[in-house]
Amino acid sequence: MKIQCPFNFKTMDEKKQKAKPKRFLIEDMFDKHLTNMGIDHRKILPFQLKHMRKAFYGAIGMFLILQRDEVAAEGISEDDAVRILDDFMAQCEQFFADEMLPKN
């Protein structure tokens, strides 16, 4: 009878090499965005949904291009990159606060 060792002695690097990263689907993010905005895709016109999807994918694409071409390529430090992401979050929060709050 073979006894298995209950401990995993592989290094973190070995684990990372063999572990598959979680796959995040943009379409899932789009669906979640619609839910967060209180939009039922079944209740809007097909062309509206199509253009919303295009805008959503376009925004994500532009963000990724910015990260690749501006942030990563410029050799910005990890701390500064985190600050850039924090600033993006703050801009998004401000946009939604301005757009979602009732106007007096």
HELIX and SHEET records of a PDB file:
HELIX    1   1 MET A   12  LYS A   18  1                                   7    
HELIX    2   2 ILE A   26  ASN A   36  1                                  11    
HELIX    3   3 HIS A   41  LYS A   43  5                                   3    
HELIX    4   4 PRO A   46  LEU A   66  1                                  21    
HELIX    5   5 GLN A   67  ALA A   72  3                                   6    
HELIX    6   6 GLU A   78  MET A  100  1                                  23    
END                                                                             
